[in-house]
């Protein structure tokens, strides 16, 4: 299986061996089974990307091959409109727990605040994260 480029926040990668498209298919099946909506992100086109919602949550699964090999990107947004770190396979309980996971030090069960566009930082990482992401 391809190594996700960003294993903390989601999965992004060229699908060299088909494993990333298989991962996207497993996520879609799990989301369907767990009562999420499913819509094409770009209806009326041949693009296979999908958009899923439930209870204020959003999951986007981008699946595109316009530039050659299939390219897969799976990402999720919590009801607080910040990005959520994804478990390797769909696991809603883990996604809920990740609402309180710091994107910078990996601390869990902690208060987090928005940094930059949609990152989560704990109190200990907040100032450095703002500096690193060019907010200050
Ligand atoms: Zn932290």
Backbone and ligand atoms as CSV (ligand in chain L), in Angstrom:
chain,resi,resn,atom,element,x,y,z
A,1,UNK,N,N,0.842,-1.199,0.000
A,1,UNK,CA,C,0.000,0.000,0.000
A,1,UNK,C,C,0.874,1.245,0.000
A,2,UNK,N,N,0.448,2.267,-0.717
A,2,UNK,CA,C,1.185,3.537,-0.726
A,2,UNK,C,C,1.170,4.159,0.650
A,3,UNK,N,N,2.244,4.803,1.008
A,3,UNK,CA,C,2.276,5.579,2.247
A,3,UNK,C,C,1.518,6.872,2.012
A,4,UNK,N,N,0.561,7.167,2.871
A,4,UNK,CA,C,-0.089,8.466,2.719
A,4,UNK,C,C,0.935,9.581,2.911
A,5,UNK,N,N,0.830,10.640,2.121
A,5,UNK,CA,C,1.760,11.754,2.255
A,5,UNK,C,C,1.528,12.464,3.585
A,6,UNK,N,N,0.265,12.563,3.988
A,6,UNK,CA,C,-0.045,13.215,5.247
A,6,UNK,C,C,-0.915,12.277,6.062
A,7,UNK,N,N,-0.293,11.363,6.819
A,7,UNK,CA,C,-1.056,10.337,7.511
A,7,UNK,C,C,-1.794,10.895,8.716
A,8,UNK,N,N,-1.434,12.102,9.144
A,8,UNK,CA,C,-2.103,12.668,10.309
A,8,UNK,C,C,-3.459,13.275,9.952
A,9,UNK,N,N,-3.527,13.964,8.814
A,9,UNK,CA,C,-4.739,14.710,8.505
A,9,UNK,C,C,-5.652,13.991,7.518
A,10,UNK,N,N,-5.097,13.104,6.732
A,10,UNK,CA,C,-5.910,12.456,5.714
A,10,UNK,C,C,-5.004,11.627,4.843
A,11,UNK,N,N,-5.442,11.337,3.665
A,11,UNK,CA,C,-4.665,10.511,2.765
A,11,UNK,C,C,-4.559,11.212,1.438
A,12,UNK,N,N,-3.348,11.393,0.987
A,12,UNK,CA,C,-3.116,12.047,-0.293
A,12,UNK,C,C,-2.080,11.216,-1.010
A,13,UNK,N,N,-2.345,10.809,-2.212
A,13,UNK,CA,C,-1.311,10.075,-2.899
A,13,UNK,C,C,-1.699,9.612,-4.268
A,14,UNK,N,N,-0.677,9.394,-5.086
A,14,UNK,CA,C,-0.875,8.779,-6.389
A,14,UNK,C,C,-1.116,7.296,-6.156
A,15,UNK,N,N,-1.999,6.736,-6.938
A,15,UNK,CA,C,-2.436,5.364,-6.726
A,15,UNK,C,C,-1.637,4.421,-7.616
A,16,UNK,N,N,-0.396,4.184,-7.246
A,16,UNK,CA,C,0.501,3.375,-8.080
A,16,UNK,C,C,0.015,1.933,-8.235
A,17,UNK,N,N,-0.521,1.366,-7.177
A,17,UNK,CA,C,-0.863,-0.062,-7.195
A,17,UNK,C,C,-2.355,-0.346,-6.982
A,18,UNK,N,N,-3.182,0.700,-7.004
A,18,UNK,CA,C,-4.618,0.482,-6.832
A,18,UNK,C,C,-5.071,0.485,-5.385
A,19,UNK,N,N,-4.157,0.513,-4.449
A,19,UNK,CA,C,-4.556,0.406,-3.040
A,19,UNK,C,C,-5.259,1.670,-2.540
A,20,UNK,N,N,-4.902,2.821,-3.121
A,20,UNK,CA,C,-5.547,4.058,-2.669
A,20,UNK,C,C,-7.001,4.118,-3.146
A,21,UNK,N,N,-7.261,3.665,-4.373
A,21,UNK,CA,C,-8.663,3.629,-4.836
A,21,UNK,C,C,-9.458,2.614,-4.028
A,22,UNK,N,N,-8.813,1.513,-3.642
A,22,UNK,CA,C,-9.486,0.524,-2.800
A,22,UNK,C,C,-9.808,1.126,-1.437
A,23,UNK,N,N,-8.880,1.925,-0.907
A,23,UNK,CA,C,-9.118,2.605,0.373
A,23,UNK,C,C,-10.305,3.563,0.235
A,24,UNK,N,N,-10.332,4.326,-0.857
A,24,UNK,CA,C,-11.449,5.258,-1.090
A,24,UNK,C,C,-12.772,4.489,-1.164
A,25,UNK,N,N,-12.777,3.342,-1.823
A,25,UNK,CA,C,-14.001,2.540,-1.945
A,25,UNK,C,C,-14.446,2.034,-0.571
A,26,UNK,N,N,-13.478,1.593,0.263
A,26,UNK,CA,C,-13.844,1.118,1.609
A,26,UNK,C,C,-14.426,2.252,2.442
A,27,UNK,N,N,-13.833,3.463,2.332
A,27,UNK,CA,C,-14.381,4.616,3.062
A,27,UNK,C,C,-15.811,4.901,2.615
A,28,UNK,N,N,-16.074,4.898,1.294
A,28,UNK,CA,C,-17.426,5.184,0.811
A,28,UNK,C,C,-18.426,4.148,1.315
A,29,UNK,N,N,-18.049,2.874,1.272
A,29,UNK,CA,C,-18.953,1.813,1.746
A,29,UNK,C,C,-19.245,1.998,3.227
A,30,UNK,N,N,-18.215,2.317,4.020
A,30,UNK,CA,C,-18.387,2.487,5.462
A,30,UNK,C,C,-19.251,3.707,5.773
A,31,UNK,N,N,-19.053,4.796,5.017
A,31,UNK,CA,C,-19.856,6.003,5.218
A,31,UNK,C,C,-21.320,5.722,4.871
A,32,UNK,N,N,-21.562,5.013,3.758
A,32,UNK,CA,C,-22.933,4.637,3.374
A,32,UNK,C,C,-23.574,3.817,4.494
A,33,UNK,N,N,-22.844,2.838,4.990
A,33,UNK,CA,C,-23.377,1.922,6.004
A,33,UNK,C,C,-23.660,2.647,7.317
A,34,UNK,N,N,-22.956,3.754,7.554
A,34,UNK,CA,C,-23.095,4.477,8.816
A,34,UNK,C,C,-24.018,5.699,8.683
A,35,UNK,N,N,-24.764,5.764,7.580
A,35,UNK,CA,C,-25.813,6.775,7.460
A,35,UNK,C,C,-25.392,8.144,6.954
A,36,UNK,N,N,-24.211,8.245,6.324
A,36,UNK,CA,C,-23.786,9.523,5.757
A,36,UNK,C,C,-24.450,9.716,4.394
A,37,UNK,N,N,-24.607,10.994,3.968
A,37,UNK,CA,C,-25.071,11.267,2.612
A,37,UNK,C,C,-23.920,10.992,1.646
A,38,UNK,N,N,-24.250,10.843,0.370
A,38,UNK,CA,C,-23.203,10.706,-0.655
A,38,UNK,C,C,-23.637,11.468,-1.893
A,39,UNK,N,N,-22.840,12.414,-2.332
A,39,UNK,CA,C,-23.111,13.151,-3.564
A,39,UNK,C,C,-21.825,13.276,-4.362
A,40,UNK,N,N,-21.962,13.365,-5.674
A,40,UNK,CA,C,-20.774,13.637,-6.475
A,40,UNK,C,C,-20.339,15.081,-6.221
A,41,UNK,N,N,-19.045,15.297,-6.067
A,41,UNK,CA,C,-18.515,16.627,-5.801
A,41,UNK,C,C,-18.667,17.529,-7.028
A,42,UNK,N,N,-18.494,16.939,-8.200
A,42,UNK,CA,C,-18.589,17.695,-9.460
A,42,UNK,C,C,-19.627,17.021,-10.355
A,43,UNK,N,N,-20.939,17.171,-9.993
A,43,UNK,CA,C,-21.981,16.473,-10.754
A,43,UNK,C,C,-21.979,16.892,-12.220
A,44,UNK,N,N,-22.341,15.939,-13.065
A,44,UNK,CA,C,-22.406,16.235,-14.488
A,44,UNK,C,C,-21.074,16.091,-15.194
A,45,UNK,N,N,-20.055,15.660,-14.458
A,45,UNK,CA,C,-18.743,15.413,-15.063
A,45,UNK,C,C,-18.394,13.932,-14.875
A,46,UNK,N,N,-17.263,13.529,-15.417
A,46,UNK,CA,C,-16.807,12.148,-15.247
A,46,UNK,C,C,-16.011,11.987,-13.955
A,47,UNK,N,N,-15.830,13.071,-13.210
A,47,UNK,CA,C,-15.044,13.020,-11.987
A,47,UNK,C,C,-15.765,12.168,-10.944
A,48,UNK,N,N,-15.037,11.251,-10.330
A,48,UNK,CA,C,-15.622,10.294,-9.385
A,48,UNK,C,C,-15.606,10.797,-7.942
A,49,UNK,N,N,-15.084,11.992,-7.709
A,49,UNK,CA,C,-14.967,12.501,-6.343
A,49,UNK,C,C,-16.340,12.624,-5.678
A,50,UNK,N,N,-16.379,12.340,-4.372
A,50,UNK,CA,C,-17.650,12.382,-3.645
A,50,UNK,C,C,-17.527,13.222,-2.377
A,51,UNK,N,N,-18.697,13.693,-1.944
A,51,UNK,CA,C,-18.835,14.561,-0.777
A,51,UNK,C,C,-19.873,13.892,0.126
A,52,UNK,N,N,-19.536,13.749,1.407
A,52,UNK,CA,C,-20.402,13.022,2.348
A,52,UNK,C,C,-20.653,13.897,3.573
A,53,UNK,N,N,-21.898,13.886,4.093
A,53,UNK,CA,C,-22.205,14.678,5.286
A,53,UNK,C,C,-23.037,13.876,6.269
A,54,UNK,N,N,-22.860,14.208,7.555
A,54,UNK,CA,C,-23.721,13.655,8.617
A,54,UNK,C,C,-23.521,14.487,9.873
A,55,UNK,N,N,-24.605,14.951,10.468
A,55,UNK,CA,C,-24.568,15.641,11.767
A,55,UNK,C,C,-23.518,16.746,11.833
A,56,UNK,N,N,-23.399,17.541,10.766
A,56,UNK,CA,C,-22.458,18.647,10.775
A,56,UNK,C,C,-21.038,18.269,10.388
A,57,UNK,N,N,-20.801,16.992,10.153
A,57,UNK,CA,C,-19.490,16.514,9.704
A,57,UNK,C,C,-19.450,16.472,8.181
A,58,UNK,N,N,-18.257,16.577,7.624
A,58,UNK,CA,C,-18.066,16.450,6.184
A,58,UNK,C,C,-16.865,15.553,5.907
A,59,UNK,N,N,-17.016,14.647,4.958
A,59,UNK,CA,C,-15.876,13.885,4.445
A,59,UNK,C,C,-15.837,14.106,2.937
A,60,UNK,N,N,-14.673,14.445,2.409
A,60,UNK,CA,C,-14.493,14.589,0.965
A,60,UNK,C,C,-13.518,13.525,0.484
A,61,UNK,N,N,-13.894,12.844,-0.574
A,61,UNK,CA,C,-13.020,11.829,-1.172
A,61,UNK,C,C,-12.775,12.240,-2.621
A,62,UNK,N,N,-11.584,12.755,-2.879
A,62,UNK,CA,C,-11.215,13.173,-4.234
A,62,UNK,C,C,-10.539,12.002,-4.927
A,63,UNK,N,N,-10.983,11.732,-6.143
A,63,UNK,CA,C,-10.489,10.574,-6.885
A,63,UNK,C,C,-10.388,11.019,-8.343
A,64,UNK,N,N,-9.192,11.387,-8.755
A,64,UNK,CA,C,-9.046,12.037,-10.051
A,64,UNK,C,C,-7.852,11.475,-10.807
A,65,UNK,N,N,-7.939,11.485,-12.119
A,65,UNK,CA,C,-6.815,10.976,-12.919
A,65,UNK,C,C,-6.516,11.818,-14.150
A,66,UNK,N,N,-6.900,13.080,-14.115
A,66,UNK,CA,C,-6.713,13.931,-15.283
A,66,UNK,C,C,-5.240,14.070,-15.665
A,67,UNK,N,N,-4.362,13.947,-14.711
A,67,UNK,CA,C,-2.942,14.174,-14.989
A,67,UNK,C,C,-2.128,12.889,-15.062
A,68,UNK,N,N,-2.781,11.765,-15.227
A,68,UNK,CA,C,-2.025,10.512,-15.326
A,68,UNK,C,C,-2.563,9.475,-14.362
A,69,UNK,N,N,-1.747,9.028,-13.399
A,69,UNK,CA,C,-2.235,7.997,-12.479
A,69,UNK,C,C,-3.340,8.555,-11.582
A,70,UNK,N,N,-4.187,7.670,-11.081
A,70,UNK,CA,C,-5.223,8.103,-10.153
A,70,UNK,C,C,-4.576,8.765,-8.954
A,71,UNK,N,N,-5.205,9.827,-8.509
A,71,UNK,CA,C,-4.737,10.585,-7.356
A,71,UNK,C,C,-5.892,10.634,-6.360
A,72,UNK,N,N,-5.630,10.198,-5.139
A,72,UNK,CA,C,-6.682,10.082,-4.135
A,72,UNK,C,C,-6.394,11.036,-2.989
A,73,UNK,N,N,-7.421,11.709,-2.517
A,73,UNK,CA,C,-7.301,12.571,-1.344
A,73,UNK,C,C,-8.574,12.405,-0.517
A,74,UNK,N,N,-8.406,11.937,0.719
A,74,UNK,CA,C,-9.538,11.783,1.633
A,74,UNK,C,C,-9.312,12.745,2.791
A,75,UNK,N,N,-10.314,13.550,3.099
A,75,UNK,CA,C,-10.169,14.470,4.233
A,75,UNK,C,C,-11.517,14.655,4.918
A,76,UNK,N,N,-11.474,15.079,6.189
A,76,UNK,CA,C,-12.697,15.238,6.974
A,76,UNK,C,C,-12.663,16.545,7.747
A,77,UNK,N,N,-13.873,17.077,7.980
A,77,UNK,CA,C,-14.051,18.321,8.718
A,77,UNK,C,C,-15.067,18.057,9.814
A,78,UNK,N,N,-14.751,18.490,11.030
A,78,UNK,CA,C,-15.672,18.299,12.147
A,78,UNK,C,C,-16.762,19.345,12.150
A,79,UNK,N,N,-17.743,19.191,13.062
A,79,UNK,CA,C,-18.814,20.191,13.195
A,79,UNK,C,C,-18.263,21.564,13.575
A,80,UNK,N,N,-17.046,21.620,14.106
A,80,UNK,CA,C,-16.404,22.893,14.435
A,80,UNK,C,C,-15.701,23.509,13.222
A,81,UNK,N,N,-15.852,22.873,12.039
A,81,UNK,CA,C,-15.317,23.367,10.763
A,81,UNK,C,C,-13.795,23.347,10.691
A,82,UNK,N,N,-13.159,22.555,11.563
A,82,UNK,CA,C,-11.715,22.352,11.471
A,82,UNK,C,C,-11.455,20.960,10.908
A,83,UNK,N,N,-10.299,20.808,10.263
A,83,UNK,CA,C,-9.924,19.504,9.715
A,83,UNK,C,C,-9.735,18.509,10.852
A,84,UNK,N,N,-10.037,17.244,10.572
A,84,UNK,CA,C,-9.935,16.183,11.578
A,84,UNK,C,C,-8.961,15.126,11.071
A,85,UNK,N,N,-8.026,14.724,11.931
A,85,UNK,CA,C,-7.112,13.639,11.579
A,85,UNK,C,C,-7.925,12.365,11.350
A,86,UNK,N,N,-7.559,11.608,10.311
A,86,UNK,CA,C,-8.314,10.410,9.963
A,86,UNK,C,C,-7.616,9.142,10.437
A,87,UNK,N,N,-8.406,8.202,10.962
A,87,UNK,CA,C,-7.850,6.870,11.229
A,87,UNK,C,C,-7.588,6.155,9.903
A,88,UNK,N,N,-6.800,5.079,9.896
A,88,UNK,CA,C,-6.461,4.390,8.638
A,88,UNK,C,C,-7.693,3.877,7.892
A,89,UNK,N,N,-8.689,3.436,8.628
A,89,UNK,CA,C,-9.964,3.025,8.034
A,89,UNK,C,C,-11.052,3.823,8.751
A,90,UNK,N,N,-12.246,3.922,8.126
A,90,UNK,CA,C,-13.333,4.686,8.742
A,90,UNK,C,C,-13.620,4.189,10.154
A,91,UNK,N,N,-13.621,5.113,11.111
A,91,UNK,CA,C,-13.874,4.792,12.515
A,91,UNK,C,C,-14.391,6.080,13.159
A,92,UNK,N,N,-15.735,6.218,13.228
A,92,UNK,CA,C,-16.310,7.493,13.662
A,92,UNK,C,C,-15.923,7.826,15.093
A,93,UNK,N,N,-15.864,6.809,15.963
A,93,UNK,CA,C,-15.473,7.062,17.352
A,93,UNK,C,C,-14.082,7.702,17.414
A,94,UNK,N,N,-13.174,7.204,16.583
A,94,UNK,CA,C,-11.817,7.765,16.554
A,94,UNK,C,C,-11.830,9.186,15.991
A,95,UNK,N,N,-12.669,9.420,14.992
A,95,UNK,CA,C,-12.770,10.765,14.421
A,95,UNK,C,C,-13.281,11.750,15.480
A,96,UNK,N,N,-14.265,11.323,16.278
A,96,UNK,CA,C,-14.778,12.193,17.350
A,96,UNK,C,C,-13.656,12.468,18.352
A,97,UNK,N,N,-12.902,11.438,18.710
A,97,UNK,CA,C,-11.791,11.633,19.651
A,97,UNK,C,C,-10.767,12.606,19.075
A,98,UNK,N,N,-10.590,12.574,17.737
A,98,UNK,CA,C,-9.590,13.432,17.097
A,98,UNK,C,C,-9.999,14.906,17.042
A,99,UNK,N,N,-11.247,15.203,17.441
A,99,UNK,CA,C,-11.634,16.615,17.557
A,99,UNK,C,C,-10.773,17.297,18.616
A,100,UNK,N,N,-10.242,16.511,19.546
A,100,UNK,CA,C,-9.408,17.050,20.624
A,100,UNK,C,C,-7.979,16.549,20.526
A,101,UNK,N,N,-7.493,16.422,19.282
A,101,UNK,CA,C,-6.113,16.013,19.041
A,101,UNK,C,C,-5.344,17.184,18.432
A,102,UNK,N,N,-4.190,17.485,19.004
A,102,UNK,CA,C,-3.349,18.562,18.483
A,102,UNK,C,C,-2.639,18.080,17.219
A,103,UNK,N,N,-2.723,18.870,16.139
A,103,UNK,CA,C,-2.076,18.507,14.868
A,103,UNK,C,C,-0.563,18.641,14.935
A,104,UNK,N,N,-0.055,19.309,15.951
A,104,UNK,CA,C,1.375,19.628,15.973
A,104,UNK,C,C,2.177,18.701,16.881
A,105,UNK,N,N,1.670,18.402,18.090
A,105,UNK,CA,C,2.414,17.507,18.985
A,105,UNK,C,C,1.737,16.148,19.120
A,106,UNK,N,N,0.510,16.023,18.593
A,106,UNK,CA,C,-0.187,14.746,18.640
A,106,UNK,C,C,-0.895,14.467,19.953
A,107,UNK,N,N,-0.871,15.434,20.882
A,107,UNK,CA,C,-1.559,15.241,22.160
A,107,UNK,C,C,-3.036,14.968,21.918
A,108,UNK,N,N,-3.617,14.063,22.690
A,108,UNK,CA,C,-5.034,13.733,22.557
A,108,UNK,C,C,-5.773,14.127,23.833
A,109,UNK,N,N,-7.085,14.238,23.728
A,109,UNK,CA,C,-7.899,14.574,24.891
A,109,UNK,C,C,-7.591,15.946,25.447
A,110,UNK,N,N,-7.179,16.855,24.574
A,110,UNK,CA,C,-6.779,18.180,25.021
A,110,UNK,C,C,-7.634,19.257,24.354
A,111,UNK,N,N,-7.688,20.434,24.970
A,111,UNK,CA,C,-8.373,21.558,24.334
A,111,UNK,C,C,-7.549,21.992,23.124
A,112,UNK,N,N,-8.178,22.208,22.003
A,112,UNK,CA,C,-7.479,22.676,20.810
A,112,UNK,C,C,-8.171,23.931,20.283
A,113,UNK,N,N,-7.384,24.744,19.599
A,113,UNK,CA,C,-7.907,25.971,18.999
A,113,UNK,C,C,-7.522,26.008,17.531
A,114,UNK,N,N,-8.306,26.762,16.734
A,114,UNK,CA,C,-8.014,26.924,15.314
A,114,UNK,C,C,-6.697,27.673,15.129
A,115,UNK,N,N,-5.878,27.151,14.203
A,115,UNK,CA,C,-4.681,27.862,13.756
A,115,UNK,C,C,-4.731,27.887,12.238
A,116,UNK,N,N,-4.444,29.031,11.660
A,116,UNK,CA,C,-4.445,29.198,10.211
A,116,UNK,C,C,-5.817,28.809,9.658
A,117,UNK,N,N,-5.857,28.070,8.533
A,117,UNK,CA,C,-7.125,27.797,7.869
A,117,UNK,C,C,-8.005,26.860,8.686
A,118,UNK,N,N,-7.474,25.717,9.081
A,118,UNK,CA,C,-8.333,24.737,9.755
A,118,UNK,C,C,-7.547,23.760,10.615
A,119,UNK,N,N,-6.365,24.168,11.078
A,119,UNK,CA,C,-5.551,23.271,11.904
A,119,UNK,C,C,-5.956,23.377,13.369
A,120,UNK,N,N,-5.631,22.324,14.115
A,120,UNK,CA,C,-5.926,22.282,15.549
A,120,UNK,C,C,-4.612,22.320,16.317
A,121,UNK,N,N,-4.538,23.217,17.307
A,121,UNK,CA,C,-3.340,23.299,18.142
A,121,UNK,C,C,-3.739,23.352,19.612
A,122,UNK,N,N,-2.994,22.609,20.444
A,122,UNK,CA,C,-3.207,22.664,21.885
A,122,UNK,C,C,-2.596,23.965,22.412
A,123,UNK,N,N,-2.840,24.264,23.671
A,123,UNK,CA,C,-2.329,25.514,24.252
A,123,UNK,C,C,-0.809,25.579,24.158
A,124,UNK,N,N,-0.142,24.428,24.367
A,124,UNK,CA,C,1.315,24.399,24.352
A,124,UNK,C,C,1.909,24.669,22.980
A,125,UNK,N,N,1.190,24.327,21.929
A,125,UNK,CA,C,1.707,24.462,20.561
A,125,UNK,C,C,1.196,25.720,19.862
A,126,UNK,N,N,0.200,26.365,20.433
A,126,UNK,CA,C,-0.532,27.416,19.727
A,126,UNK,C,C,0.378,28.518,19.169
A,127,UNK,N,N,1.218,29.104,20.037
A,127,UNK,CA,C,2.042,30.240,19.595
A,127,UNK,C,C,3.031,29.816,18.505
A,128,UNK,N,N,3.702,28.689,18.708
A,128,UNK,CA,C,4.673,28.205,17.730
A,128,UNK,C,C,3.976,27.817,16.415
A,129,UNK,N,N,2.812,27.229,16.516
A,129,UNK,CA,C,2.056,26.839,15.321
A,129,UNK,C,C,1.659,28.077,14.508
A,130,UNK,N,N,1.239,29.117,15.196
A,130,UNK,CA,C,0.880,30.361,14.499
A,130,UNK,C,C,2.090,30.930,13.765
A,131,UNK,N,N,3.245,30.879,14.444
A,131,UNK,CA,C,4.468,31.412,13.831
A,131,UNK,C,C,4.853,30.565,12.614
A,132,UNK,N,N,4.837,29.221,12.824
A,132,UNK,CA,C,5.224,28.288,11.768
A,132,UNK,C,C,4.334,28.424,10.539
A,133,UNK,N,N,3.052,28.678,10.743
A,133,UNK,CA,C,2.100,28.760,9.636
A,133,UNK,C,C,1.938,30.185,9.112
A,134,UNK,N,N,2.771,31.083,9.619
A,134,UNK,CA,C,2.783,32.440,9.068
A,134,UNK,C,C,1.622,33.310,9.493
A,135,UNK,N,N,1.037,33.021,10.646
A,135,UNK,CA,C,-0.111,33.820,11.116
A,135,UNK,C,C,0.321,35.113,11.795
A,136,UNK,N,N,1.537,35.126,12.309
A,136,UNK,CA,C,1.997,36.317,13.037
A,136,UNK,C,C,3.022,37.089,12.233
L,1,ZN,ZN,ZN,0.227,20.407,20.790
